[in-house]
């Protein structure tokens, strides 16, 4: 399996606090059948002021440490960007750690706030698409505006944005209403990927396998596997292109 969303890179955001925790998280992912783990630390101006240069430096160091520990998993780098006007500057100055390239557009993870969809978000996404950038909207089911007004989310689906749902949303960790929306998105064939969005070893541990098993109960096995294998691979292709 390929997990395109995680906060395993240690000491850089609200994810793994140290190297030991990061390694334990990787081991959990490996045990579940994850063969490629994408590390996607937050870039959230004002909260996590990470830069592309700093993230890449930390990734190179972590990759070397993981190799030395003989962890049998492929690591790739990306980032989770909080939506806001700052994204335009990051893109124009070449300071986004791209996830990959899909349909001739550079991909990245785009996060909305928990409760709102900022005014003008659709115009920002249109601008991104005009610049050949494809935002993958992460955990839309955990945004209360999308949860209560599905038309708001449909706007971004119609624009062509892939959706990534969280494995633990499928297992009910975020509540029954979130679980129901996640199931409905799956049934409507509007999901491109399931990812763990793991942050630690307890409440937000790697759990992609549990998400896959739950998805198999909602859609057929072939479709479920596509969301953790085929499509994620397509979304992160050419990820060495920086």
RABELCOR-V677071 format. One record per residue. RES is the residue in one small letter. SS is DSSP state (H for helix, E for strand, C for the rest). PHI is phi as a letter, one per 30 degrees, with the letter a starting at -180 (* if undefined). D_CENTER is the distance of its C-alpha to the mean C-alpha in Angstrom with 2 decimals. Layout:
# RABELCOR-V677071
((RES:SS:PHI:D_CENTER) (RES:SS:PHI:D_CENTER))
This chain:
# RABELCOR-V677071
((x:C:*:14.12) (x:E:b:11.03) (x:E:c:7.97) (x:C:c:5.16) (x:C:b:3.25) (x:E:a:6.61) (x:C:b:9.37) (x:C:c:12.12) (x:C:e:13.68) (x:C:d:16.70) (x:C:i:18.42) (x:C:b:16.21) (x:C:a:14.54) (x:C:c:14.63) (x:C:c:13.32) (x:C:e:15.81) (x:C:d:19.16) (x:C:a:20.90) (x:H:d:21.09) (x:H:d:22.50) (x:H:d:19.73) (x:H:d:17.12) (x:H:d:19.35) (x:H:d:19.80) (x:H:d:16.11) (x:H:d:16.04) (x:H:d:19.22) (x:H:d:17.88) (x:H:d:15.08) (x:H:d:17.89) (x:H:d:20.17) (x:H:d:17.91) (x:C:j:17.83) (x:C:d:14.65) (x:C:c:16.01) (x:E:b:13.18) (x:E:c:10.78) (x:E:c:8.42) (x:E:c:8.90) (x:C:b:6.89) (x:C:d:9.53) (x:E:d:10.17) (x:E:c:12.48) (x:E:b:14.28) (x:C:e:17.89) (x:C:j:20.36) (x:C:b:18.26) (x:E:b:16.30) (x:C:d:18.23) (x:C:d:16.52) (x:C:c:17.64) (x:H:e:16.66) (x:H:d:19.84) (x:H:d:19.31) (x:H:d:15.79) (x:H:d:17.26) (x:H:d:20.33) (x:H:d:18.61) (x:H:d:16.59) (x:H:e:19.93) (x:H:d:21.66) (x:H:d:19.20) (x:H:e:19.30) (x:H:d:23.07) (x:H:d:23.15) (x:H:d:21.09) (x:H:d:23.44) (x:H:d:26.40) (x:C:d:25.32) (x:C:h:25.17) (x:C:d:21.75) (x:C:d:21.37) (x:C:a:17.76) (x:E:d:16.39) (x:E:c:14.18) (x:E:b:12.32) (x:E:c:11.12) (x:C:a:8.78) (x:C:a:8.03) (x:E:c:6.61) (x:E:c:9.75) (x:E:d:11.68) (x:C:d:13.65) (x:C:l:17.23) (x:C:d:20.02) (x:H:d:19.18) (x:H:e:16.54) (x:H:d:19.60) (x:H:d:21.30) (x:H:e:18.45) (x:H:d:18.35) (x:H:d:22.15) (x:C:c:22.65) (x:C:i:20.22) (x:C:c:18.14) (x:C:c:14.54) (x:C:d:12.92) (x:C:d:11.91) (x:C:d:9.32) (x:E:l:12.22) (x:E:b:14.63) (x:E:b:14.93) (x:C:h:18.14) (x:C:i:19.46) (x:E:b:16.75) (x:E:d:14.46) (x:E:c:10.75) (x:E:a:8.23) (x:E:d:5.38) (x:E:c:7.93) (x:E:c:8.59) (x:C:c:11.97) (x:C:e:14.39) (x:C:d:15.05) (x:C:c:18.31) (x:C:b:18.74) (x:C:c:17.95) (x:C:e:19.71) (x:C:e:22.68) (x:C:i:22.27) (x:H:d:18.52) (x:H:d:19.54) (x:H:d:21.74) (x:H:d:19.12) (x:H:d:16.92) (x:H:d:20.21) (x:H:d:20.91) (x:H:e:17.63) (x:H:d:18.45) (x:H:d:21.97) (x:C:c:20.81) (x:C:i:19.08) (x:E:c:15.55) (x:E:c:13.09) (x:E:d:10.38) (x:E:c:7.58) (x:E:d:7.92) (x:E:c:5.49) (x:C:h:7.88) (x:H:d:10.94) (x:H:d:13.10) (x:H:c:13.05) (x:C:c:14.53) (x:H:d:18.28) (x:H:d:19.31) (x:H:d:17.29) (x:H:d:18.50) (x:H:c:22.06) (x:C:b:22.22) (x:H:d:20.46) (x:H:d:22.12) (x:H:d:20.01) (x:H:d:16.86) (x:H:e:19.05) (x:H:e:19.74) (x:H:d:16.28) (x:H:d:16.32) (x:H:d:19.77) (x:H:d:18.70) (x:C:j:16.58) (x:C:d:12.99) (x:C:d:10.81) (x:E:c:9.26) (x:E:c:6.42) (x:E:c:8.26) (x:E:c:8.37) (x:H:e:10.96) (x:H:d:13.09) (x:H:d:13.46) (x:H:d:15.25) (x:C:c:17.41) (x:C:j:18.58) (x:C:d:17.39) (x:C:c:16.70) (x:C:j:19.94) (x:H:d:21.65) (x:H:d:20.93) (x:H:d:17.14) (x:H:d:17.74) (x:H:d:20.12) (x:H:d:17.92) (x:H:d:15.18) (x:H:d:18.10) (x:H:d:19.51) (x:H:d:16.48) (x:H:d:16.63) (x:H:d:20.37) (x:C:d:20.23) (x:C:i:18.17) (x:C:c:15.68) (x:C:c:12.46) (x:C:c:11.00) (x:E:a:8.64) (x:E:c:8.53) (x:E:b:6.30) (x:C:d:7.92) (x:C:h:6.26) (x:E:d:9.71) (x:C:b:11.88) (x:C:a:15.34) (x:C:c:17.87) (x:C:c:19.10) (x:C:d:17.57) (x:C:b:13.89) (x:C:d:14.56) (x:C:e:12.82) (x:C:b:13.61) (x:H:d:12.04) (x:H:d:15.67) (x:H:d:16.69) (x:H:d:14.13) (x:H:d:15.46) (x:H:d:18.97) (x:H:d:18.64) (x:H:d:17.31) (x:H:d:20.37) (x:H:d:22.58) (x:H:c:21.39) (x:C:b:21.12) (x:C:d:22.86) (x:H:d:21.83) (x:H:d:21.47) (x:H:d:19.00) (x:H:d:16.98) (x:H:d:16.95) (x:H:e:15.91) (x:C:d:12.51) (x:C:b:11.91) (x:C:b:14.13) (x:H:d:15.38) (x:H:d:12.86) (x:H:e:9.94) (x:H:d:12.87) (x:H:d:13.87) (x:H:d:10.69) (x:C:c:10.87) (x:C:d:14.66) (x:C:i:16.76) (x:C:d:14.23) (x:C:d:17.39) (x:C:d:18.40) (x:C:c:17.94))
